[in-house]
Amino acid sequence: MDGTFQEEGSARIVKFRPPLYKQRYQFIKDLVEKYKPKKVADLGCADCSLLWMLKFCSCIEVLSGVDICASVMKEKMYKLAPLPGDYLQPSERSLTITLHHGSVAHKDPCMLGFDLVTCIELIEHLEQSELKKFPEVVFGFMAPSIVVISTPNSEFNPLLPVETSFRHPDHKFEWNRAQFQNWALEAARCYDYSVEFTGVGQPPRGMEKVGFCTQIGVFVRKYPLSEAIQPEKATKAAYKTVFKAVYPSLKEEKYLQNAVVTEVIFSAQSIMQRLPGHRLMAGHEDNGDPTETKPKFQPSMNRFSEDLGKGAVARSLEPFVNGNAVSIPLSTLFSFPKVRRLCCSFERFCKLISGKVTLSSDGSAAIFYTDCEDEEN
Amino acid sequence: MTGRARARARGRPPGQETAVPSVGASSIQQTLLNQPPGFRQPQQPHVPTSLSEEPGGRGRQRGSQRLQISAGFQEMSLADRGGRRRDFHDIGVNTRQAMEHVQESKTGSSGVMIKLTTNYFRLMSRPQWALYQYHVSYNPEMEARRLRSALLFQHEELIGKTHAFDGSILFLPKNLGNKVTEVFSRTRNGEDVKITITLTNELPPTSPTCLQFYNIIFRRLLKMLNLQQIGRNYYNPSDPISIPKHRLMVWPGFASSILQYEQSIMLCTDVSYKVLRSETVLDFMCSLYRQVEEQRFRDACAKELIGLIVLTKYNNRTYRVDDIDWDASPQCTFTKADGSEITFVDYYKRQYNQEITDLKQPVLISQSKRRRGTLVQVPVVLIPELCFLTGLTEKMRSDFNMMKDLSSHTRLPPDQRQREIGRLIDYIRKDDNVQKELRDWGLSFDSNLLSFPGRVIQGEKILQSGRVFDYNPQLADWSKEMRGAPLICAKPLENWLLLYTRRNYELANALLQNLFKVTPSMGIRMNKATMIEVEDRTESYLRVLQQSITPDTNIAVCLLSSSRKDKYDAIKKYLCTDCPVPSQCVLARTLSKPQAVMTVATKIALQMNCKMGGELWTVEIPLKQVMVVGIDCYHDTLSGKHSIGGFVANLNQTMTRWFSRCVVQGRGQEIVDGLKACLQTALRDWFKWNKYLPSRVIVYRDGVGDGQLHTLVNYEVPQFLDCLKSVGKDYNPKLTVIVVKKRVNTRFFAQSGGSLKNPPPGTVVDVEVTRPEWYDFYIVSQAVRSGCVAPTHYNVIYDTSGLKPDHLQRLTYKLCHMYYNWSGVIRVPAPCQYAHKLAFLVGQSIHREPNLLLSDRLYYL
């Protein structure tokens, strides 16, 4: 993970591998893996790259981005929308991604209650007046459990091929380690946070004294947050929502029901196919000579037992056929691991399929109808 | 049955696929009729090339970061750059201007008026609307696009809120007043930058750049409506139709485009259905594993999966499965762009937090199509567990019940379809953001579907030897009327073979008995077949054929016990090349229903008669000395190695006999060279038959993809002309080239009383929805029993015939009556369908040009 550098010829050109921005993102990802925050906000989210990476972290349920420039966010915000795959197999977790247009110098109640707030290469873009308000907004108002702030370490600059004074024309300042740490310690003290310093972008060998290329402060709130939001925090909204995506999730009744019904009907089909007297599946009519060598591919055993839980199907309650109706006990259907996993309890299972699957008169079994097998081909 | 015909027409199914290719009854029942659009496989979208052996879905992210930024604009400026992307709408191919006789009018007049509604909406712009195109430059030069943007939009009061900017080209709905506007911006660290905004173009609403611009804006709108793009179309994921029995998920959506049509710029939108499957490729493999014997498992996987389009879980990209690598697994490593090695498991875990649970699964290989720079194509590796299946497998297509379930959802009757189409406009009208965007650009859509009058040209009289009859114009079918009538030319079955396996002895006899019953009324003289029992092995069939076929053999009939394709292929290959004798394969299953055997035998008798050079019926063709050519292509998508061009041309005035040849084109060869040779032979044979040369040649060219029109106009037509010239100095026939397109989004609805119906067969449309720069028209020639009828688009790209549009339209419609495998009107002129059948047979089974001794018969039916 740590950056390496190359020295080409006599000129010292430090190149990071992976690139520095990726190292910063990876740092956040690692932090998310470690603390498992549920609500994460990225201040200064720009083109949403970090948010896009974070949406794959399964612990996160709420993901928000804030940026002062709406057009930059809008340009790529659709990559935060759910994908077809998210609809095809709704995830267990719920996920809502929202983008707000606004300034980190303003308070908005939608930023309350977050577990992690990241400010990656943000503060050096702030005007003096904004920077002054920043600690109050982030540490005082938002007051998340963890805040991560990264900013360039100016001591590293002589090693970079930058001719201007700052690494980026829009930077208002670039701090050395002492400056950053003083600012950070002051903010932490003021708002009752602890702070630890680290960074990404290792300096070249022999130059360790300059420190990381990007310096990072990780702030952790020292006091527990009372559940109720203090009334004085209920300020008026200052941000404008530019994007909102609610991912399909099994937490939503609609998707859960659909998943359960789909699984039940599919399982029922496979039971029906194995019932005696049922036509064999296609593919057996051929009597070609088996010339192929034995395949090495073996689907893992766990998948097999999971899919067609032969052992799990209670022997005493066998499905039975009546004309073209097949009656399958609900307990049999519930014994399929996938169904069981989705529903958790039998009661919930019954509730979910009610109205979607035909039940027997006593309600103990589901009735499925076989198609007329008349192939018109 | 449904869906398959289309798949074939497009040459999609993998080479070794079974699914009863033209065996017996399947080909008898082969309908070309209406296929619901939902069953369309999208044209394989361009898969971005991955740089090194990297897993699917990464290539683009890094490599083309810069390109992606202005993806919209790229498309916009493609005309200038010579097309990185294909122009699917063939904009800018202006063929009408070269045709004197249709300069004034390209509309016909015959027939009865009919009130039609279509799936087009007018795009409306403010009066005097124009799009202003500016070039923006910076001094000092600013590199970062974001910065360029930020600096420019410091002057929002000047530019306005509505704009499209890619970093150098700026589109505005308003004029800034001056040709050159200079403004100054200050970067946040105090640097002053001069920005020069130069007006480069004032685009009228109809300019091609504007059209592309509309489409870009429209795609923006569709995204705002939360529709998901898959391939070229947009789908609504929040309201899926789920068919749990088959683990299918059908997303309703829209195919749409904005183009300049005859009178106005319009949005054409049709309902489209995307069949997705809520199972992964791994799930599918596992259930397949339970269904087939172990030794056939890999084969079965290849059969079912290769050629399918999969959708990756972690990004919105589709790939075609080209191969399965059984020796690899997710534990294999690949080299990342930075040179480090990583396993697929770790990669997906790290990049997308996707857990791969089955570490022993094989991997899928997709050959990417797009080449970037000089890089060689590198296959993309995909993990079955992380890929969803899309579309239908061949097996599903042949599952009648499944297709029935599916079509109940996707095959919409006219009024319902119209409602669904109207929903898109409803969405647009109800969404505030969308409305605002449109308003800001000064654009809006008409809320009503376009209505206009069309014409129904009269039905044809069917002529059989000495008999003339009409058919029911609503059904466009004359199988009943034909019953018991003698054929125009009946070929005797004097000396013929019937091969069967022991198990099918009874069926073979039943077939023979029923043929004896049905042939006399047709006028076919028939002797008892030489019945030969064979073992159910390919070699056995071939050996018997080798031993028993004599120069006198009329036809060889093989009763096949299963739809194993290899057997069928071997028989066809032998009898079409080495030993040119017409052949008829019949699947035993087709004869298994005693009550249907007579009907089946009737159809087989007709088919056999055609294959031996017999003639069934004709229609009146007033045009004399005309040679009609049909061309279609078959693309071998599996091996990607060759394409087949099928070529047919009539040999006689009544269009009952057809000459055929085909071009087997290797990689890198142009199909057109071969077509030239085909035309030459066709003319020679025509001369042999008629003792004169045709004075007119009319080519119906099918199998032209979207965006290929340009090539056709510039290469193929000159080659045809060349070829005609080479025949002789004094020979100067009139040439007409018509591009035939079945896959169009245009739909017509006939207003009848308060409801909408399918327009009747014979409906011709040559106004409003045609293109001003073309000599084109639509014909609805076939009838459908359910769903919506699809019109066929005809684009006359070259015409020195001087024929009136009316005459060309009538001739085209007449030719739709002449396909002998279907006693009814079909969707395309018969020569196109014959060419299709030929190309398909050769592409699927024979793989080289059939023996020319067969070239005057419809042996490929």
Interface residues (C-beta under 8 A of the other chain):
Chain A: R17 P18 F56 C57 S58 C69 S71 V72 E75 Y78 A81 P82 L83 P84 G85 Y87 L88 Q89 H125 F166 P169 D170 H171 K172 N258 V261 T262 E263 V264 I265 F266 Q269 M281 A282 G283 E285 D286 N287 G288 P290 E292 T293 K294 P295 K296 F297 Q298 P299 S300 N302 R303 F304 D307 L308 D371 E375 E376 N377
Chain B: M1 V20 S26 I69 R146 L147 S149 A150 F153 T187 R188 N189 E191 K223 N226 Q228 I230 Y235 P237 S238 P240 S242 P244 K245 R247 M249 W251 L276 R277 S278 L282 M285 C286 S287 Y289 R290 Q291 V292 E293 E294 Q295 R296 F297 R298 D299 A300 L311 T312 K313 Y314 N315 N316 W326 D327 D338 Q351 Y352 N353 Q354 T357 D358 L359 K360 Q361 P362 F388 K395 S398 F400 N401 D536 S562 R564 D566 R589
